[in-house]
Protein backbone atom coordinates (compact mmCIF):
# COMPACT_ATOMS: atom_id res chain seq x y z
CA UNK A 1 0.00 0.00 0.00
CA UNK A 2 1.14 3.60 -0.51
CA UNK A 3 2.27 5.62 2.49
CA UNK A 4 -0.37 6.67 4.95
CA UNK A 5 -2.45 9.76 4.34
CA UNK A 6 -2.63 12.49 6.96
CA UNK A 7 -5.98 13.15 8.61
CA UNK A 8 -6.51 16.87 8.22
CA UNK A 9 -9.01 18.81 10.28
CA UNK A 10 -12.19 18.16 8.28
CA UNK A 11 -14.02 20.99 6.67
CA UNK A 12 -17.19 21.58 8.65
CA UNK A 13 -20.01 20.61 6.31
CA UNK A 14 -23.55 21.79 6.96
CA UNK A 15 -23.54 21.70 10.79
CA UNK A 16 -26.87 21.02 12.40
CA UNK A 17 -28.82 24.15 13.32
CA UNK A 18 -28.92 25.04 17.00
CA UNK A 19 -32.20 23.24 17.56
CA UNK A 20 -32.97 20.75 20.32
CA UNK A 21 -34.01 18.05 17.84
CA UNK A 22 -34.09 15.34 20.50
CA UNK A 23 -36.65 17.26 22.55
CA UNK A 24 -38.75 17.77 19.43
CA UNK A 25 -38.52 14.08 18.54
CA UNK A 26 -39.39 13.02 22.07
CA UNK A 27 -42.18 15.47 22.84
CA UNK A 28 -43.26 17.17 19.59
CA UNK A 29 -46.91 17.01 18.62
CA UNK A 30 -47.49 14.26 16.05
CA UNK A 31 -49.78 15.23 13.20
CA UNK A 32 -49.72 11.97 11.28
CA UNK A 33 -47.93 8.61 11.03
CA UNK A 34 -48.01 6.15 8.17
CA UNK A 35 -46.02 3.11 7.12
CA UNK A 36 -43.06 3.98 4.91
CA UNK A 37 -43.76 2.32 1.59
CA UNK A 38 -41.64 -0.79 1.16
CA UNK A 39 -40.14 -0.54 4.67
CA UNK A 40 -42.76 -2.05 7.03
CA UNK A 41 -42.91 -1.65 10.05
CA UNK A 42 -41.02 1.67 9.85
CA UNK A 43 -43.29 4.70 9.88
CA UNK A 44 -42.78 8.22 8.61
CA UNK A 45 -44.10 10.66 11.18
CA UNK A 46 -45.09 14.29 10.66
CA UNK A 47 -44.26 16.47 13.68
CA UNK A 48 -45.98 19.83 14.01
CA UNK A 49 -43.76 22.72 12.84
CA UNK A 50 -40.66 20.51 12.65
CA UNK A 51 -40.90 18.33 9.55
CA UNK A 52 -40.67 14.55 9.39
CA UNK A 53 -39.16 11.78 11.49
CA UNK A 54 -38.77 8.02 11.11
CA UNK A 55 -40.20 5.77 13.80
CA UNK A 56 -38.72 2.28 14.04
CA UNK A 57 -40.71 0.11 16.47
CA UNK A 58 -38.78 -2.49 18.41
CA UNK A 59 -38.99 -5.57 16.20
CA UNK A 60 -36.53 -8.33 17.08
CA UNK A 61 -37.45 -10.46 14.06
CA UNK A 62 -36.55 -7.54 11.79
CA UNK A 63 -33.43 -6.53 13.71
CA UNK A 64 -34.89 -3.17 14.76
CA UNK A 65 -33.86 -2.00 18.24
CA UNK A 66 -34.07 1.51 19.58
CA UNK A 67 -31.19 0.92 22.01
CA UNK A 68 -28.80 0.31 19.10
CA UNK A 69 -29.97 3.42 17.25
CA UNK A 70 -29.53 5.50 20.38
CA UNK A 71 -26.09 3.98 21.09
CA UNK A 72 -24.87 4.93 17.60
CA UNK A 73 -26.20 8.47 18.09
CA UNK A 74 -24.50 8.76 21.48
CA UNK A 75 -21.13 7.64 20.09
CA UNK A 76 -21.47 10.19 17.29
CA UNK A 77 -22.23 12.91 19.84
CA UNK A 78 -19.19 12.05 21.97
CA UNK A 79 -16.93 12.12 18.90
CA UNK A 80 -18.61 15.34 17.68
CA UNK A 81 -18.73 13.91 14.16
CA UNK A 82 -22.29 15.04 13.30
CA UNK A 83 -22.87 11.95 11.16
CA UNK A 84 -25.90 10.29 12.80
CA UNK A 85 -29.23 12.15 12.61
CA UNK A 86 -30.62 12.90 16.10
CA UNK A 87 -32.60 10.00 17.54
CA UNK A 88 -34.44 9.31 20.79
CA UNK A 89 -36.74 6.79 22.42
CA UNK A 90 -40.48 7.27 21.92
CA UNK A 91 -43.68 5.33 22.37
CA UNK A 92 -46.00 5.64 19.39
CA UNK A 93 -49.50 4.20 19.62
CA UNK A 94 -48.40 1.77 22.31
CA UNK A 95 -45.22 0.67 20.54
CA UNK A 96 -41.74 1.40 21.90
CA UNK A 97 -39.15 2.39 19.35
CA UNK A 98 -36.71 4.99 18.06
CA UNK A 99 -37.75 8.33 16.62
CA UNK A 100 -35.10 9.76 14.31
CA UNK A 101 -34.94 13.02 12.44
CA UNK A 102 -35.70 12.51 8.75
CA UNK A 103 -32.97 14.08 6.62
CA UNK A 104 -34.79 15.95 3.88
CA UNK A 105 -31.85 17.18 1.78
CA UNK A 106 -29.88 13.96 1.23
CA UNK A 107 -30.27 10.78 -0.82
CA UNK A 108 -29.09 7.18 -0.31
CA UNK A 109 -25.66 6.63 -1.84
CA UNK A 110 -27.20 3.74 -3.78
CA UNK A 111 -29.25 6.23 -5.80
CA UNK A 112 -26.18 8.24 -6.81
CA UNK A 113 -24.36 5.55 -8.76
CA UNK A 114 -20.78 4.29 -8.55
CA UNK A 115 -19.36 7.83 -8.46
CA UNK A 116 -20.90 8.66 -5.07
CA UNK A 117 -17.39 9.05 -3.61
CA UNK A 118 -16.69 12.08 -5.80
CA UNK A 119 -19.71 13.82 -4.26
CA UNK A 120 -18.49 13.47 -0.67
CA UNK A 121 -16.33 15.91 1.29
CA UNK A 122 -13.04 14.18 2.14
CA UNK A 123 -13.24 15.09 5.82
CA UNK A 124 -16.74 13.64 6.03
CA UNK A 125 -15.59 10.44 4.37
CA UNK A 126 -12.75 9.94 6.83
CA UNK A 127 -14.94 10.62 9.88
CA UNK A 128 -17.49 8.12 8.56
CA UNK A 129 -14.74 5.54 7.99
CA UNK A 130 -13.46 5.96 11.56
CA UNK A 131 -17.01 5.63 12.89
CA UNK A 132 -17.70 2.46 10.87
CA UNK A 133 -14.43 0.95 12.03
CA UNK A 134 -15.12 1.74 15.69
CA UNK A 135 -18.63 0.27 15.74
CA UNK A 136 -17.62 -2.67 13.53
CA UNK A 137 -20.32 -1.89 10.96
CA UNK A 138 -21.10 -5.10 9.10
CA UNK A 139 -24.09 -4.02 7.02
CA UNK A 140 -23.15 -0.53 5.82
CA UNK A 141 -24.31 -1.02 2.26
CA UNK A 142 -24.97 2.00 0.05
CA UNK A 143 -28.62 2.01 1.04
CA UNK A 144 -27.97 2.96 4.65
CA UNK A 145 -25.90 6.08 4.34
CA UNK A 146 -27.10 9.31 2.80
CA UNK A 147 -25.30 12.03 0.88
CA UNK A 148 -26.16 15.65 0.28
CA UNK A 149 -24.46 15.92 -3.11
CA UNK A 150 -24.57 19.73 -3.01
CA UNK A 151 -22.56 20.03 0.20
CA UNK A 152 -20.74 16.68 0.42
CA UNK A 153 -22.37 15.86 3.78
CA UNK A 154 -22.75 12.21 4.87
CA UNK A 155 -25.46 10.88 7.18
CA UNK A 156 -25.20 7.36 8.66
CA UNK A 157 -28.49 5.54 9.31
CA UNK A 158 -29.98 2.11 10.06
CA UNK A 159 -27.94 1.05 13.07
CA UNK A 160 -29.83 -2.16 13.65
CA UNK A 161 -29.00 -5.69 14.83
CA UNK A 162 -27.63 -6.68 11.41
CA UNK A 163 -25.28 -3.71 11.27
CA UNK A 164 -23.94 -3.69 14.84
CA UNK A 165 -24.55 -7.06 16.50
CA UNK A 166 -24.65 -9.74 13.79
CA UNK A 167 -20.92 -9.50 13.22
CA UNK A 168 -19.67 -10.31 9.76
CA UNK A 169 -17.04 -7.57 9.71
CA UNK A 170 -16.44 -6.48 6.16
CA UNK A 171 -14.80 -3.56 4.42
CA UNK A 172 -17.83 -1.31 4.09
CA UNK A 173 -18.15 0.93 1.01
CA UNK A 174 -17.18 3.88 3.20
CA UNK A 175 -14.07 2.19 4.60
CA UNK A 176 -13.09 0.96 1.15
CA UNK A 177 -13.41 4.44 -0.34
CA UNK A 178 -11.47 6.10 2.48
CA UNK A 179 -8.63 3.53 2.45
CA UNK A 180 -8.26 2.93 -1.27
CA UNK A 181 -5.16 5.15 -1.40
CA UNK A 182 -3.63 3.70 1.73
CA UNK A 183 -3.76 3.95 5.53
CA UNK A 184 -4.97 7.19 7.11
CA UNK A 185 -2.83 8.95 9.68
CA UNK A 186 -5.04 10.40 12.40
CA UNK A 187 -4.52 13.99 13.49
CA UNK A 188 -4.06 15.19 17.05
CA UNK A 189 -7.63 16.49 16.96
CA UNK A 190 -8.94 13.07 16.02
CA UNK A 191 -6.83 11.45 18.73
CA UNK A 192 -8.38 13.84 21.26
CA UNK A 193 -11.88 12.86 20.13
CA UNK A 194 -10.99 9.18 20.43
CA UNK A 195 -9.71 9.72 23.97
CA UNK A 196 -13.02 11.38 24.82
CA UNK A 197 -14.84 8.29 23.55
CA UNK A 198 -12.54 5.97 25.50
CA UNK A 199 -13.35 7.82 28.72
CA UNK A 200 -17.10 7.64 28.03
CA UNK A 201 -17.33 3.95 27.14
CA UNK A 202 -18.10 3.08 30.75
CA UNK A 203 -21.19 5.29 30.74
CA UNK A 204 -22.36 3.65 27.49
CA UNK A 205 -22.53 0.30 29.28
CA UNK A 206 -24.68 1.48 32.17
CA UNK A 207 -28.01 -0.37 32.29
CA UNK A 208 -27.29 -1.78 28.82
CA UNK A 209 -28.28 -5.21 27.56
CA UNK A 210 -25.53 -7.88 27.62
CA UNK A 211 -25.01 -7.83 23.85
CA UNK A 212 -24.63 -4.03 23.90
CA UNK A 213 -22.05 -4.32 26.69
CA UNK A 214 -20.13 -6.72 24.45
CA UNK A 215 -20.43 -4.27 21.56
CA UNK A 216 -19.17 -1.39 23.72
CA UNK A 217 -16.25 -3.54 24.84
CA UNK A 218 -15.26 -4.12 21.20
CA UNK A 219 -15.62 -0.39 20.52
CA UNK A 220 -13.35 0.28 23.50
CA UNK A 221 -10.69 -2.07 22.10
CA UNK A 222 -10.81 -0.53 18.63
CA UNK A 223 -10.68 2.98 20.09
CA UNK A 224 -7.62 2.07 22.17
CA UNK A 225 -5.99 0.55 19.09
CA UNK A 226 -6.46 3.73 17.03
CA UNK A 227 -5.11 5.85 19.86
CA UNK A 228 -2.02 3.66 20.18
CA UNK A 229 -1.28 3.32 16.45
CA UNK A 230 -2.54 6.70 15.26
CA UNK A 231 -3.47 5.09 11.94
CA UNK A 232 -6.64 3.70 10.39
CA UNK A 233 -5.78 0.79 8.11
Helices and strands as residue ranges (DSSP letters): E 5-6, H 21-27, E 30-35, E 43-47, E 52-57, G 60-62, H 66-79, E 87-92, E 95-101, E 107-108, G 109-112, G 114-119, H 122-135, E 145-148, E 153-156, H 161-164, H 173-179, E 184-185, H 188-205, H 210-229, E 231-232
